[in-house]
Amino acid sequence: VSPKPGPYVKEMTESARFYTNRILKSDSANDKSWSRSAMGWLEELQKYIKEHHTTGMAWNKNGGDPAVAKPPGGLGAVAPPPSAGAPPPPPPPAVVLPAPGSGDGG
């Protein structure tokens, strides 16, 4: 995998830090909290990648048949198809233009 996921996320974290530093200089406590949270998430993502996915996603080439695979937790039931749902929205209102030669509109 090129680029490797760890260095790529680190580079994106540094790019994000450039912009979040601007936010941290502002007066908004909400924005500061969000910025710190986002940076913390990116730093944790880097740690996770270093531990579990150093060269990218690992695939089990000897895995089972995906048609019979069940999601983790035993939730193998298939969701029902979506219902017909609500009727389509009404058409937009008609635009009334002034009559030619009426003097309205230039």
N, C-alpha and C positions, 0 to 999 in steps of 0.2 A: 504494500500500500504506500503510495507516495502522494503527499507528504505523510509522514507518520502521524498518528492521531495526537500523541502527547505534545510534540512541538507545535503542531497546528493550533491546538487549543491554547497553549501558552501564548502563542503569537496573537491570537484573537483576544485573550485576556488582557494583554498589554495594550492592544488597540482600544479595548473597552475602558481600560483604566484612564487613558487620555481624556475620554469624554466624561467619565464619572468624576474625575478630579474637578472638572469645571462645575459639575452639579454640586459637589461637596463644598465648593466655595459660595454657593448660593445661600439664601436664608430659609428656604423651604425644608422643614423637618421631614415632610413626607417624601420629598425627592431624595434627601440624604439617606433616609432609611431604605428606600428602594435601591439606591446605588450600592450601598453597603451589602445589601442582600444579594444583588446580582453578582457582585464581585466575589462574595463568599461562595455562591453557587458555582461560578466558573473555577475557582480555586479547588473546590471539592471535586469537580469534574476532572480536573487535572490529576488529582490524587487517585481517583477511581481508575482512570485510564492507565496510569503508571502501574497500578496493581493488577488489573484484569485484562487490558487490551493494549499491550505495548506495541504490537505490530498491526493492529486493526482488529476487526471482528474475527473471531475464530468460529469456523463452521465445522460441524461434525459430518464429514463426508460419508460416514457409515451410519447415518441417522435412519430413522424409520420412515414409513410412508406418511407424507404430510396429510393425505386424505383421511387417515384415521387418527391423527394426532389430536390430543386434547390440550387446551390451555392449562397452565399451572393452576392448581387449586381445585381441580375436578369440575370446573365449569364447562363441561362438554356440550351443553345444550346449545343448539343453534338458535339465534334470535329469529323471531317471526318476521316475515317480510313486512315492509311498511304498508300501512293501510292506504286507502285511496286518498285520505287526507282532506283538507279543506278545499272548497271550490276555488277556482282561479280568482285573482283580484278583479275588481270592476275596471272597465276601460277608463282612461284619463278623461277629464272634462274636455268638452269641445272648446276650441279657441274661436272667439267671435272677432272677425276682422271688420274694420269699418268699410262701408260701401265705397266703391271708387267714386271720386269726385265729391265726397262729402266734406272734404276739408280737414278731416282728422288724419293725423299721421304723416303730414308733410307733403 
